[in-house]
Amino acid sequence: MQEQLRKLKDVNRNLRKEIRQRMGDCLNELSFEELQGLEQEMDNAAKIIRERKCRNVEEIHKGLLHELDAIKEDPYGLVDNGGDYDAIIGYQHGGPRIFALRLQPTHVTHPSLHSGGGSDLTTYPLLE
């Protein structure tokens, strides 16, 4: 048990020393080769951090571009899927291009819709 405690204290002391050296303290007792090794480790760590930061910035940028495209897109826009709409309507060979829509009566009558003896049939011409 005492041996395990001593080993853990040694590991803890060495880790604290490495942390202080990376922070710039306790460098006087290092040899030239140890200083070069420490410099290389710090360069590698900075490179990894820089790459991770660039990757995160790219992901954020892609997300923002996606959000911008979604905002620009008209949610009520019409889409032409290249279909043959004349065949769907039933006028393959021409014919009238007018839709007639009838208003359905409701329990609450709107004065502007049912004012007077006018027709409640509305027609809309189809655009070419």
Backbone as XML, in Angstrom:
<?xml version="1.0"?>
<chain id="A" units="angstrom">
  <residue number="1" name="MET">
    <atom name="N" x="0.822" y="-1.192" z="0.000"/>
    <atom name="CA" x="0.000" y="0.000" z="0.000"/>
    <atom name="C" x="0.870" y="1.261" z="0.000"/>
  </residue>
  <residue number="2" name="GLN">
    <atom name="N" x="1.901" y="1.275" z="0.857"/>
    <atom name="CA" x="2.808" y="2.423" z="0.907"/>
    <atom name="C" x="3.591" y="2.544" z="-0.396"/>
  </residue>
  <residue number="3" name="GLU">
    <atom name="N" x="3.947" y="1.418" z="-0.968"/>
    <atom name="CA" x="4.685" y="1.419" z="-2.239"/>
    <atom name="C" x="3.823" y="2.018" z="-3.354"/>
  </residue>
  <residue number="4" name="GLN">
    <atom name="N" x="2.546" y="1.658" z="-3.384"/>
    <atom name="CA" x="1.622" y="2.198" z="-4.397"/>
    <atom name="C" x="1.476" y="3.707" z="-4.217"/>
  </residue>
  <residue number="5" name="LEU">
    <atom name="N" x="1.363" y="4.165" z="-2.990"/>
    <atom name="CA" x="1.250" y="5.592" z="-2.703"/>
    <atom name="C" x="2.499" y="6.330" z="-3.158"/>
  </residue>
  <residue number="6" name="ARG">
    <atom name="N" x="3.669" y="5.783" z="-2.898"/>
    <atom name="CA" x="4.924" y="6.413" z="-3.322"/>
    <atom name="C" x="4.999" y="6.517" z="-4.844"/>
  </residue>
  <residue number="7" name="LYS">
    <atom name="N" x="4.584" y="5.461" z="-5.553"/>
    <atom name="CA" x="4.603" y="5.486" z="-7.025"/>
    <atom name="C" x="3.650" y="6.549" z="-7.569"/>
  </residue>
  <residue number="8" name="LEU">
    <atom name="N" x="2.472" y="6.626" z="-6.987"/>
    <atom name="CA" x="1.503" y="7.629" z="-7.441"/>
    <atom name="C" x="1.994" y="9.049" z="-7.173"/>
  </residue>
  <residue number="9" name="LYS">
    <atom name="N" x="2.665" y="9.253" z="-6.035"/>
    <atom name="CA" x="3.227" y="10.576" z="-5.742"/>
    <atom name="C" x="4.331" y="10.932" z="-6.730"/>
  </residue>
  <residue number="10" name="ASP">
    <atom name="N" x="5.149" y="9.948" z="-7.114"/>
    <atom name="CA" x="6.200" y="10.197" z="-8.118"/>
    <atom name="C" x="5.585" y="10.573" z="-9.467"/>
  </residue>
  <residue number="11" name="VAL">
    <atom name="N" x="4.559" y="9.850" z="-9.858"/>
    <atom name="CA" x="3.875" y="10.151" z="-11.127"/>
    <atom name="C" x="3.268" y="11.545" z="-11.068"/>
  </residue>
  <residue number="12" name="ASN">
    <atom name="N" x="2.639" y="11.867" z="-9.948"/>
    <atom name="CA" x="2.032" y="13.180" z="-9.782"/>
    <atom name="C" x="3.079" y="14.285" z="-9.849"/>
  </residue>
  <residue number="13" name="ARG">
    <atom name="N" x="4.214" y="14.090" z="-9.175"/>
    <atom name="CA" x="5.294" y="15.083" z="-9.177"/>
    <atom name="C" x="5.830" y="15.279" z="-10.596"/>
  </residue>
  <residue number="14" name="ASN">
    <atom name="N" x="6.038" y="14.177" z="-11.336"/>
    <atom name="CA" x="6.554" y="14.284" z="-12.709"/>
    <atom name="C" x="5.562" y="15.000" z="-13.636"/>
  </residue>
  <residue number="15" name="LEU">
    <atom name="N" x="4.289" y="14.707" z="-13.470"/>
    <atom name="CA" x="3.278" y="15.384" z="-14.297"/>
    <atom name="C" x="3.223" y="16.879" z="-13.991"/>
  </residue>
  <residue number="16" name="ARG">
    <atom name="N" x="3.287" y="17.228" z="-12.720"/>
    <atom name="CA" x="3.291" y="18.649" z="-12.350"/>
    <atom name="C" x="4.522" y="19.357" z="-12.917"/>
  </residue>
  <residue number="17" name="LYS">
    <atom name="N" x="5.659" y="18.671" z="-12.897"/>
    <atom name="CA" x="6.894" y="19.241" z="-13.446"/>
    <atom name="C" x="6.748" y="19.467" z="-14.955"/>
  </residue>
  <residue number="18" name="GLU">
    <atom name="N" x="6.176" y="18.483" z="-15.662"/>
    <atom name="CA" x="5.964" y="18.634" z="-17.107"/>
    <atom name="C" x="5.013" y="19.788" z="-17.411"/>
  </residue>
  <residue number="19" name="ILE">
    <atom name="N" x="3.983" y="19.917" z="-16.607"/>
    <atom name="CA" x="3.035" y="21.023" z="-16.807"/>
    <atom name="C" x="3.732" y="22.359" z="-16.602"/>
  </residue>
  <residue number="20" name="ARG">
    <atom name="N" x="4.535" y="22.469" z="-15.541"/>
    <atom name="CA" x="5.259" y="23.725" z="-15.297"/>
    <atom name="C" x="6.220" y="24.025" z="-16.442"/>
  </residue>
  <residue number="21" name="GLN">
    <atom name="N" x="6.892" y="22.993" z="-16.962"/>
    <atom name="CA" x="7.822" y="23.204" z="-18.075"/>
    <atom name="C" x="7.077" y="23.674" z="-19.325"/>
  </residue>
  <residue number="22" name="ARG">
    <atom name="N" x="5.917" y="23.120" z="-19.565"/>
    <atom name="CA" x="5.136" y="23.552" z="-20.734"/>
    <atom name="C" x="4.602" y="24.967" z="-20.557"/>
  </residue>
  <residue number="23" name="MET">
    <atom name="N" x="4.471" y="25.384" z="-19.314"/>
    <atom name="CA" x="4.035" y="26.750" z="-19.045"/>
    <atom name="C" x="5.215" y="27.725" z="-19.039"/>
  </residue>
  <residue number="24" name="GLY">
    <atom name="N" x="6.441" y="27.199" z="-19.157"/>
    <atom name="CA" x="7.614" y="28.058" z="-19.225"/>
    <atom name="C" x="8.407" y="28.135" z="-17.937"/>
  </residue>
  <residue number="25" name="ASP">
    <atom name="N" x="8.023" y="27.414" z="-16.912"/>
    <atom name="CA" x="8.750" y="27.394" z="-15.637"/>
    <atom name="C" x="9.687" y="26.184" z="-15.598"/>
  </residue>
  <residue number="26" name="CYS">
    <atom name="N" x="10.677" y="26.216" z="-14.738"/>
    <atom name="CA" x="11.599" y="25.086" z="-14.487"/>
    <atom name="C" x="12.327" y="24.638" z="-15.749"/>
  </residue>
  <residue number="27" name="LEU">
    <atom name="N" x="12.704" y="25.564" z="-16.604"/>
    <atom name="CA" x="13.408" y="25.189" z="-17.834"/>
    <atom name="C" x="14.921" y="25.192" z="-17.646"/>
  </residue>
  <residue number="28" name="ASN">
    <atom name="N" x="15.409" y="25.777" z="-16.550"/>
    <atom name="CA" x="16.857" y="25.883" z="-16.335"/>
    <atom name="C" x="17.532" y="24.525" z="-16.165"/>
  </residue>
  <residue number="29" name="GLU">
    <atom name="N" x="16.841" y="23.576" z="-15.611"/>
    <atom name="CA" x="17.459" y="22.275" z="-15.355"/>
    <atom name="C" x="17.391" y="21.327" z="-16.551"/>
  </residue>
  <residue number="30" name="LEU">
    <atom name="N" x="16.770" y="21.760" z="-17.677"/>
    <atom name="CA" x="16.670" y="20.907" z="-18.865"/>
    <atom name="C" x="17.915" y="21.040" z="-19.733"/>
  </residue>
  <residue number="31" name="SER">
    <atom name="N" x="18.291" y="19.943" z="-20.362"/>
    <atom name="CA" x="19.414" y="19.984" z="-21.308"/>
    <atom name="C" x="18.911" y="20.520" z="-22.650"/>
  </residue>
  <residue number="32" name="PHE">
    <atom name="N" x="19.860" y="20.763" z="-23.545"/>
    <atom name="CA" x="19.514" y="21.298" z="-24.857"/>
    <atom name="C" x="18.603" y="20.325" z="-25.615"/>
  </residue>
  <residue number="33" name="GLU">
    <atom name="N" x="18.894" y="19.025" z="-25.550"/>
    <atom name="CA" x="18.083" y="18.015" z="-26.238"/>
    <atom name="C" x="16.674" y="17.950" z="-25.651"/>
  </residue>
  <residue number="34" name="GLU">
    <atom name="N" x="16.592" y="18.073" z="-24.320"/>
    <atom name="CA" x="15.276" y="18.058" z="-23.681"/>
    <atom name="C" x="14.468" y="19.293" z="-24.071"/>
  </residue>
  <residue number="35" name="LEU">
    <atom name="N" x="15.150" y="20.436" z="-24.190"/>
    <atom name="CA" x="14.462" y="21.650" z="-24.639"/>
    <atom name="C" x="13.957" y="21.497" z="-26.074"/>
  </residue>
  <residue number="36" name="GLN">
    <atom name="N" x="14.787" y="20.894" z="-26.937"/>
    <atom name="CA" x="14.355" y="20.671" z="-28.316"/>
    <atom name="C" x="13.159" y="19.713" z="-28.367"/>
  </residue>
  <residue number="37" name="GLY">
    <atom name="N" x="13.180" y="18.675" z="-27.546"/>
    <atom name="CA" x="12.054" y="17.735" z="-27.484"/>
    <atom name="C" x="10.780" y="18.409" z="-27.009"/>
  </residue>
  <residue number="38" name="LEU">
    <atom name="N" x="10.921" y="19.265" z="-25.991"/>
    <atom name="CA" x="9.774" y="20.006" z="-25.481"/>
    <atom name="C" x="9.221" y="20.947" z="-26.545"/>
  </residue>
  <residue number="39" name="GLU">
    <atom name="N" x="10.126" y="21.606" z="-27.271"/>
    <atom name="CA" x="9.697" y="22.501" z="-28.349"/>
    <atom name="C" x="8.946" y="21.719" z="-29.432"/>
  </residue>
  <residue number="40" name="GLN">
    <atom name="N" x="9.448" y="20.550" z="-29.787"/>
    <atom name="CA" x="8.799" y="19.722" z="-30.808"/>
    <atom name="C" x="7.409" y="19.272" z="-30.346"/>
  </residue>
  <residue number="41" name="GLU">
    <atom name="N" x="7.306" y="18.860" z="-29.082"/>
    <atom name="CA" x="6.009" y="18.449" z="-28.537"/>
    <atom name="C" x="5.007" y="19.595" z="-28.573"/>
  </residue>
  <residue number="42" name="MET">
    <atom name="N" x="5.478" y="20.796" z="-28.227"/>
    <atom name="CA" x="4.580" y="21.950" z="-28.227"/>
    <atom name="C" x="4.179" y="22.335" z="-29.646"/>
  </residue>
  <residue number="43" name="ASP">
    <atom name="N" x="5.102" y="22.218" z="-30.606"/>
    <atom name="CA" x="4.760" y="22.483" z="-32.007"/>
    <atom name="C" x="3.712" y="21.495" z="-32.507"/>
  </residue>
  <residue number="44" name="ASN">
    <atom name="N" x="3.899" y="20.220" z="-32.172"/>
    <atom name="CA" x="2.924" y="19.202" z="-32.588"/>
    <atom name="C" x="1.552" y="19.456" z="-31.967"/>
  </residue>
  <residue number="45" name="ALA">
    <atom name="N" x="1.546" y="19.825" z="-30.689"/>
    <atom name="CA" x="0.281" y="20.111" z="-30.016"/>
    <atom name="C" x="-0.407" y="21.316" z="-30.651"/>
  </residue>
  <residue number="46" name="ALA">
    <atom name="N" x="0.368" y="22.360" z="-30.973"/>
    <atom name="CA" x="-0.207" y="23.544" z="-31.610"/>
    <atom name="C" x="-0.766" y="23.199" z="-32.991"/>
  </residue>
  <residue number="47" name="LYS">
    <atom name="N" x="-0.065" y="22.331" z="-33.725"/>
    <atom name="CA" x="-0.536" y="21.915" z="-35.050"/>
    <atom name="C" x="-1.868" y="21.174" z="-34.946"/>
  </residue>
  <residue number="48" name="ILE">
    <atom name="N" x="-1.972" y="20.261" z="-33.988"/>
    <atom name="CA" x="-3.213" y="19.506" z="-33.797"/>
    <atom name="C" x="-4.362" y="20.436" z="-33.419"/>
  </residue>
  <residue number="49" name="ILE">
    <atom name="N" x="-4.084" y="21.376" z="-32.531"/>
    <atom name="CA" x="-5.113" y="22.330" z="-32.107"/>
    <atom name="C" x="-5.546" y="23.196" z="-33.282"/>
  </residue>
  <residue number="50" name="ARG">
    <atom name="N" x="-4.598" y="23.655" z="-34.087"/>
    <atom name="CA" x="-4.901" y="24.483" z="-35.251"/>
    <atom name="C" x="-5.778" y="23.724" z="-36.254"/>
  </residue>
  <residue number="51" name="GLU">
    <atom name="N" x="-5.432" y="22.451" z="-36.515"/>
    <atom name="CA" x="-6.225" y="21.642" z="-37.449"/>
    <atom name="C" x="-7.642" y="21.427" z="-36.929"/>
  </residue>
  <residue number="52" name="ARG">
    <atom name="N" x="-7.763" y="21.156" z="-35.641"/>
    <atom name="CA" x="-9.086" y="20.959" z="-35.047"/>
    <atom name="C" x="-9.907" y="22.242" z="-35.134"/>
  </residue>
  <residue number="53" name="LYS">
    <atom name="N" x="-9.261" y="23.372" z="-34.881"/>
    <atom name="CA" x="-9.954" y="24.655" z="-34.944"/>
    <atom name="C" x="-10.424" y="24.937" z="-36.368"/>
  </residue>
  <residue number="54" name="CYS">
    <atom name="N" x="-9.571" y="24.687" z="-37.355"/>
    <atom name="CA" x="-9.960" y="24.901" z="-38.757"/>
    <atom name="C" x="-11.119" y="23.991" z="-39.138"/>
  </residue>
  <residue number="55" name="ARG">
    <atom name="N" x="-11.071" y="22.747" z="-38.706"/>
    <atom name="CA" x="-12.149" y="21.802" z="-39.020"/>
    <atom name="C" x="-13.461" y="22.274" z="-38.390"/>
  </residue>
  <residue number="56" name="ASN">
    <atom name="N" x="-13.414" y="22.754" z="-37.155"/>
    <atom name="CA" x="-14.621" y="23.261" z="-36.500"/>
    <atom name="C" x="-15.158" y="24.492" z="-37.207"/>
  </residue>
  <residue number="57" name="VAL">
    <atom name="N" x="-14.276" y="25.390" z="-37.629"/>
    <atom name="CA" x="-14.710" y="26.596" z="-38.336"/>
    <atom name="C" x="-15.359" y="26.217" z="-39.667"/>
  </residue>
  <residue number="58" name="GLU">
    <atom name="N" x="-14.790" y="25.233" z="-40.370"/>
    <atom name="CA" x="-15.374" y="24.791" z="-41.637"/>
    <atom name="C" x="-16.762" y="24.195" z="-41.421"/>
  </residue>
  <residue number="59" name="GLU">
    <atom name="N" x="-16.935" y="23.401" z="-40.375"/>
    <atom name="CA" x="-18.239" y="22.817" z="-40.081"/>
    <atom name="C" x="-19.256" y="23.899" z="-39.739"/>
  </residue>
  <residue number="60" name="ILE">
    <atom name="N" x="-18.850" y="24.879" z="-38.957"/>
    <atom name="CA" x="-19.746" y="25.986" z="-38.617"/>
    <atom name="C" x="-20.117" y="26.756" z="-39.877"/>
  </residue>
  <residue number="61" name="HIS">
    <atom name="N" x="-19.148" y="26.993" z="-40.757"/>
    <atom name="CA" x="-19.394" y="27.718" z="-42.002"/>
    <atom name="C" x="-20.388" y="26.960" z="-42.881"/>
  </residue>
  <residue number="62" name="LYS">
    <atom name="N" x="-20.212" y="25.652" z="-43.010"/>
    <atom name="CA" x="-21.144" y="24.843" z="-43.807"/>
    <atom name="C" x="-22.551" y="24.918" z="-43.225"/>
  </residue>
  <residue number="63" name="GLY">
    <atom name="N" x="-22.652" y="24.838" z="-41.912"/>
    <atom name="CA" x="-23.960" y="24.934" z="-41.265"/>
    <atom name="C" x="-24.622" y="26.277" z="-41.501"/>
  </residue>
  <residue number="64" name="LEU">
    <atom name="N" x="-23.846" y="27.344" z="-41.420"/>
    <atom name="CA" x="-24.398" y="28.679" z="-41.658"/>
    <atom name="C" x="-24.829" y="28.849" z="-43.106"/>
  </residue>
  <residue number="65" name="LEU">
    <atom name="N" x="-24.051" y="28.312" z="-44.049"/>
    <atom name="CA" x="-24.448" y="28.375" z="-45.459"/>
    <atom name="C" x="-25.741" y="27.604" z="-45.686"/>
  </residue>
  <residue number="66" name="HIS">
    <atom name="N" x="-25.877" y="26.466" z="-45.043"/>
    <atom name="CA" x="-27.098" y="25.670" z="-45.171"/>
    <atom name="C" x="-28.294" y="26.445" z="-44.615"/>
  </residue>
  <residue number="67" name="GLU">
    <atom name="N" x="-28.116" y="27.082" z="-43.462"/>
    <atom name="CA" x="-29.186" y="27.889" z="-42.879"/>
    <atom name="C" x="-29.539" y="29.061" z="-43.779"/>
  </residue>
  <residue number="68" name="LEU">
    <atom name="N" x="-28.530" y="29.700" z="-44.376"/>
    <atom name="CA" x="-28.774" y="30.825" z="-45.273"/>
    <atom name="C" x="-29.558" y="30.375" z="-46.496"/>
  </residue>
  <residue number="69" name="ASP">
    <atom name="N" x="-29.205" y="29.228" z="-47.066"/>
    <atom name="CA" x="-29.949" y="28.705" z="-48.209"/>
    <atom name="C" x="-31.391" y="28.410" z="-47.826"/>
  </residue>
  <residue number="70" name="ALA">
    <atom name="N" x="-31.602" y="27.892" z="-46.633"/>
    <atom name="CA" x="-32.957" y="27.592" z="-46.182"/>
    <atom name="C" x="-33.759" y="28.872" z="-45.983"/>
  </residue>
  <residue number="71" name="ILE">
    <atom name="N" x="-33.116" y="29.929" z="-45.522"/>
    <atom name="CA" x="-33.811" y="31.203" z="-45.330"/>
    <atom name="C" x="-34.154" y="31.830" z="-46.672"/>
  </residue>
  <residue number="72" name="LYS">
    <atom name="N" x="-33.227" y="31.748" z="-47.629"/>
    <atom name="CA" x="-33.458" y="32.335" z="-48.948"/>
    <atom name="C" x="-34.576" y="31.624" z="-49.705"/>
  </residue>
  <residue number="73" name="GLU">
    <atom name="N" x="-34.732" y="30.326" z="-49.468"/>
    <atom name="CA" x="-35.705" y="29.537" z="-50.208"/>
    <atom name="C" x="-37.113" y="29.976" z="-49.837"/>
  </residue>
  <residue number="74" name="ASP">
    <atom name="N" x="-37.950" y="30.200" z="-50.853"/>
    <atom name="CA" x="-39.329" y="30.613" z="-50.639"/>
    <atom name="C" x="-40.161" y="29.392" z="-50.255"/>
  </residue>
  <residue number="75" name="PRO">
    <atom name="N" x="-40.670" y="29.360" z="-49.032"/>
    <atom name="CA" x="-41.429" y="28.175" z="-48.627"/>
    <atom name="C" x="-42.751" y="28.037" z="-49.370"/>
  </residue>
  <residue number="76" name="TYR">
    <atom name="N" x="-43.238" y="29.115" z="-49.989"/>
    <atom name="CA" x="-44.500" y="29.079" z="-50.705"/>
    <atom name="C" x="-44.301" y="29.117" z="-52.212"/>
  </residue>
  <residue number="77" name="GLY">
    <atom name="N" x="-43.071" y="28.923" z="-52.660"/>
    <atom name="CA" x="-42.769" y="29.001" z="-54.083"/>
    <atom name="C" x="-43.361" y="27.837" z="-54.858"/>
  </residue>
  <residue number="78" name="LEU">
    <atom name="N" x="-43.604" y="28.088" z="-56.134"/>
    <atom name="CA" x="-44.117" y="27.056" z="-57.021"/>
    <atom name="C" x="-42.958" y="26.278" z="-57.598"/>
  </residue>
  <residue number="79" name="VAL">
    <atom name="N" x="-43.176" y="25.010" z="-57.796"/>
    <atom name="CA" x="-42.139" y="24.151" z="-58.339"/>
    <atom name="C" x="-42.668" y="23.514" z="-59.611"/>
  </residue>
  <residue number="80" name="ASP">
    <atom name="N" x="-41.926" y="23.632" z="-60.700"/>
    <atom name="CA" x="-42.285" y="22.982" z="-61.953"/>
    <atom name="C" x="-41.474" y="21.705" z="-62.056"/>
  </residue>
  <residue number="81" name="ASN">
    <atom name="N" x="-42.148" y="20.593" z="-61.914"/>
    <atom name="CA" x="-41.468" y="19.305" z="-61.986"/>
    <atom name="C" x="-41.416" y="18.754" z="-63.398"/>
  </residue>
  <residue number="82" name="GLY">
    <atom name="N" x="-41.782" y="19.554" z="-64.392"/>
    <atom name="CA" x="-41.707" y="19.115" z="-65.782"/>
    <atom name="C" x="-42.811" y="18.148" z="-66.157"/>
  </residue>
  <residue number="83" name="GLY">
    <atom name="N" x="-43.889" y="18.143" z="-65.413"/>
    <atom name="CA" x="-44.979" y="17.213" z="-65.687"/>
    <atom name="C" x="-45.887" y="17.715" z="-66.797"/>
  </residue>
  <residue number="84" name="ASP">
    <atom name="N" x="-46.724" y="16.827" z="-67.322"/>
    <atom name="CA" x="-47.693" y="17.171" z="-68.355"/>
    <atom name="C" x="-48.994" y="17.523" z="-67.657"/>
  </residue>
  <residue number="85" name="TYR">
    <atom name="N" x="-49.136" y="18.786" z="-67.288"/>
    <atom name="CA" x="-50.280" y="19.206" z="-66.507"/>
    <atom name="C" x="-51.550" y="19.264" z="-67.334"/>
  </residue>
  <residue number="86" name="ASP">
    <atom name="N" x="-51.440" y="19.455" z="-68.656"/>
    <atom name="CA" x="-52.633" y="19.446" z="-69.498"/>
    <atom name="C" x="-53.299" y="18.083" z="-69.451"/>
  </residue>
  <residue number="87" name="ALA">
    <atom name="N" x="-52.517" y="17.019" z="-69.485"/>
    <atom name="CA" x="-53.080" y="15.678" z="-69.442"/>
    <atom name="C" x="-53.756" y="15.426" z="-68.100"/>
  </residue>
  <residue number="88" name="ILE">
    <atom name="N" x="-53.218" y="15.983" z="-67.059"/>
    <atom name="CA" x="-53.814" y="15.798" z="-65.739"/>
    <atom name="C" x="-55.148" y="16.515" z="-65.662"/>
  </residue>
  <residue number="89" name="ILE">
    <atom name="N" x="-55.221" y="17.712" z="-66.225"/>
    <atom name="CA" x="-56.448" y="18.490" z="-66.186"/>
    <atom name="C" x="-57.504" y="17.865" z="-67.089"/>
  </residue>
  <residue number="90" name="GLY">
    <atom name="N" x="-57.101" y="17.223" z="-68.146"/>
    <atom name="CA" x="-58.058" y="16.612" z="-69.056"/>
    <atom name="C" x="-58.148" y="17.333" z="-70.385"/>
  </residue>
  <residue number="91" name="TYR">
    <atom name="N" x="-57.265" y="18.276" z="-70.631"/>
    <atom name="CA" x="-57.289" y="19.035" z="-71.881"/>
    <atom name="C" x="-56.044" y="18.732" z="-72.690"/>
  </residue>
  <residue number="92" name="GLN">
    <atom name="N" x="-55.882" y="17.499" z="-73.121"/>
    <atom name="CA" x="-54.694" y="17.138" z="-73.874"/>
    <atom name="C" x="-54.666" y="17.833" z="-75.233"/>
  </residue>
  <residue number="93" name="HIS">
    <atom name="N" x="-55.849" y="18.074" z="-75.789"/>
    <atom name="CA" x="-55.918" y="18.617" z="-77.146"/>
    <atom name="C" x="-56.378" y="20.066" z="-77.149"/>
  </residue>
  <residue number="94" name="GLY">
    <atom name="N" x="-56.065" y="20.781" z="-76.148"/>
    <atom name="CA" x="-56.471" y="22.186" z="-76.103"/>
    <atom name="C" x="-57.711" y="22.317" z="-75.250"/>
  </residue>
  <residue number="95" name="GLY">
    <atom name="N" x="-58.635" y="23.155" z="-75.695"/>
    <atom name="CA" x="-59.877" y="23.323" z="-74.961"/>
    <atom name="C" x="-59.782" y="24.506" z="-74.012"/>
  </residue>
  <residue number="96" name="PRO">
    <atom name="N" x="-60.837" y="24.738" z="-73.278"/>
    <atom name="CA" x="-60.847" y="25.904" z="-72.382"/>
    <atom name="C" x="-59.801" y="25.767" z="-71.290"/>
  </residue>
  <residue number="97" name="ARG">
    <atom name="N" x="-59.219" y="26.880" z="-70.954"/>
    <atom name="CA" x="-58.177" y="26.904" z="-69.931"/>
    <atom name="C" x="-58.667" y="27.738" z="-68.745"/>
  </residue>
  <residue number="98" name="ILE">
    <atom name="N" x="-59.798" y="27.342" z="-68.196"/>
    <atom name="CA" x="-60.375" y="28.077" z="-67.070"/>
    <atom name="C" x="-60.816" y="27.067" z="-66.015"/>
  </residue>
  <residue number="99" name="PHE">
    <atom name="N" x="-60.471" y="27.366" z="-64.774"/>
    <atom name="CA" x="-60.967" y="26.582" z="-63.646"/>
    <atom name="C" x="-62.126" y="27.339" z="-63.026"/>
  </residue>
  <residue number="100" name="ALA">
    <atom name="N" x="-63.114" y="26.623" z="-62.579"/>
    <atom name="CA" x="-64.226" y="27.244" z="-61.857"/>
    <atom name="C" x="-64.216" y="26.696" z="-60.440"/>
  </residue>
  <residue number="101" name="LEU">
    <atom name="N" x="-64.183" y="27.583" z="-59.478"/>
    <atom name="CA" x="-64.189" y="27.192" z="-58.078"/>
    <atom name="C" x="-65.433" y="27.760" z="-57.420"/>
  </residue>
  <residue number="102" name="ARG">
    <atom name="N" x="-66.119" y="26.954" z="-56.655"/>
    <atom name="CA" x="-67.335" y="27.399" z="-55.989"/>
    <atom name="C" x="-67.050" y="27.534" z="-54.497"/>
  </residue>
  <residue number="103" name="LEU">
    <atom name="N" x="-67.484" y="28.637" z="-53.919"/>
    <atom name="CA" x="-67.328" y="28.842" z="-52.489"/>
    <atom name="C" x="-68.346" y="27.990" z="-51.756"/>
  </residue>
  <residue number="104" name="GLN">
    <atom name="N" x="-67.911" y="27.315" z="-50.730"/>
    <atom name="CA" x="-68.805" y="26.476" z="-49.940"/>
    <atom name="C" x="-69.468" y="27.329" z="-48.868"/>
  </residue>
  <residue number="105" name="PRO">
    <atom name="N" x="-70.756" y="27.177" z="-48.704"/>
    <atom name="CA" x="-71.425" y="27.963" z="-47.658"/>
    <atom name="C" x="-70.974" y="27.490" z="-46.282"/>
  </residue>
  <residue number="106" name="THR">
    <atom name="N" x="-70.856" y="28.442" z="-45.384"/>
    <atom name="CA" x="-70.495" y="28.136" z="-44.006"/>
    <atom name="C" x="-71.555" y="28.695" z="-43.086"/>
  </residue>
  <residue number="107" name="HIS">
    <atom name="N" x="-71.458" y="28.379" z="-41.835"/>
    <atom name="CA" x="-72.430" y="28.888" z="-40.864"/>
    <atom name="C" x="-72.251" y="30.380" z="-40.652"/>
  </residue>
  <residue number="108" name="VAL">
    <atom name="N" x="-71.022" y="30.854" z="-40.718"/>
    <atom name="CA" x="-70.748" y="32.274" z="-40.559"/>
    <atom name="C" x="-70.603" y="32.854" z="-41.951"/>
  </residue>
  <residue number="109" name="THR">
    <atom name="N" x="-71.466" y="33.764" z="-42.318"/>
    <atom name="CA" x="-71.399" y="34.356" z="-43.652"/>
    <atom name="C" x="-70.582" y="35.623" z="-43.587"/>
  </residue>
  <residue number="110" name="HIS">
    <atom name="N" x="-69.682" y="35.742" z="-44.501"/>
    <atom name="CA" x="-68.838" y="36.921" z="-44.596"/>
    <atom name="C" x="-69.554" y="37.924" z="-45.484"/>
  </residue>
  <residue number="111" name="PRO">
    <atom name="N" x="-69.753" y="39.175" z="-45.042"/>
    <atom name="CA" x="-70.541" y="40.143" z="-45.818"/>
    <atom name="C" x="-69.943" y="40.452" z="-47.189"/>
  </residue>
  <residue number="112" name="SER">
    <atom name="N" x="-68.649" y="40.464" z="-47.320"/>
    <atom name="CA" x="-68.068" y="40.817" z="-48.614"/>
    <atom name="C" x="-68.194" y="39.672" z="-49.609"/>
  </residue>
  <residue number="113" name="LEU">
    <atom name="N" x="-68.319" y="38.438" z="-49.126"/>
    <atom name="CA" x="-68.442" y="37.295" z="-50.027"/>
    <atom name="C" x="-69.881" y="37.052" z="-50.459"/>
  </residue>
  <residue number="114" name="HIS">
    <atom name="N" x="-70.824" y="37.333" z="-49.600"/>
    <atom name="CA" x="-72.226" y="37.043" z="-49.893"/>
    <atom name="C" x="-73.056" y="38.319" z="-49.808"/>
  </residue>
  <residue number="115" name="SER">
    <atom name="N" x="-72.628" y="39.354" z="-50.443"/>
    <atom name="CA" x="-73.386" y="40.604" z="-50.405"/>
    <atom name="C" x="-74.123" y="40.758" z="-51.723"/>
  </residue>
  <residue number="116" name="GLY">
    <atom name="N" x="-75.383" y="40.657" z="-51.675"/>
    <atom name="CA" x="-76.161" y="40.861" z="-52.885"/>
    <atom name="C" x="-76.447" y="39.551" z="-53.596"/>
  </residue>
  <residue number="117" name="GLY">
    <atom name="N" x="-76.955" y="39.690" z="-54.805"/>
    <atom name="CA" x="-77.377" y="38.521" z="-55.558"/>
    <atom name="C" x="-76.326" y="38.023" z="-56.518"/>
  </residue>
  <residue number="118" name="GLY">
    <atom name="N" x="-75.080" y="38.380" z="-56.314"/>
    <atom name="CA" x="-74.024" y="37.934" z="-57.219"/>
    <atom name="C" x="-73.769" y="36.442" z="-57.108"/>
  </residue>
  <residue number="119" name="SER">
    <atom name="N" x="-73.016" y="35.936" z="-58.024"/>
    <atom name="CA" x="-72.696" y="34.519" z="-58.059"/>
    <atom name="C" x="-71.556" y="34.218" z="-57.093"/>
  </residue>
  <residue number="120" name="ASP">
    <atom name="N" x="-71.589" y="33.026" z="-56.524"/>
    <atom name="CA" x="-70.479" y="32.605" z="-55.681"/>
    <atom name="C" x="-69.550" y="31.672" z="-56.450"/>
  </residue>
  <residue number="121" name="LEU">
    <atom name="N" x="-69.601" y="31.757" z="-57.776"/>
    <atom name="CA" x="-68.731" y="30.983" z="-58.646"/>
    <atom name="C" x="-67.615" y="31.894" z="-59.134"/>
  </residue>
  <residue number="122" name="THR">
    <atom name="N" x="-66.367" y="31.497" z="-58.896"/>
    <atom name="CA" x="-65.211" y="32.298" z="-59.290"/>
    <atom name="C" x="-64.415" y="31.527" z="-60.322"/>
  </residue>
  <residue number="123" name="THR">
    <atom name="N" x="-63.998" y="32.199" z="-61.371"/>
    <atom name="CA" x="-63.218" y="31.539" z="-62.419"/>
    <atom name="C" x="-61.813" y="32.102" z="-62.437"/>
  </residue>
  <residue number="124" name="TYR">
    <atom name="N" x="-60.842" y="31.239" z="-62.760"/>
    <atom name="CA" x="-59.437" y="31.614" z="-62.838"/>
    <atom name="C" x="-58.881" y="31.094" z="-64.152"/>
  </residue>
  <residue number="125" name="PRO">
    <atom name="N" x="-58.372" y="31.982" z="-65.017"/>
    <atom name="CA" x="-57.771" y="31.500" z="-66.266"/>
    <atom name="C" x="-56.410" y="30.867" z="-65.992"/>
  </residue>
  <residue number="126" name="LEU">
    <atom name="N" x="-56.095" y="29.821" z="-66.743"/>
    <atom name="CA" x="-54.788" y="29.183" z="-66.630"/>
    <atom name="C" x="-53.777" y="29.951" z="-67.456"/>
  </residue>
  <residue number="127" name="LEU">
    <atom name="N" x="-52.595" y="30.085" z="-66.948"/>
    <atom name="CA" x="-51.524" y="30.767" z="-67.672"/>
    <atom name="C" x="-50.835" y="29.785" z="-68.595"/>
  </residue>
  <residue number="128" name="GLU">
    <atom name="N" x="-50.393" y="30.261" z="-69.728"/>
    <atom name="CA" x="-49.683" y="29.414" z="-70.697"/>
    <atom name="C" x="-48.271" y="29.219" z="-70.261"/>
  </residue>
</chain>
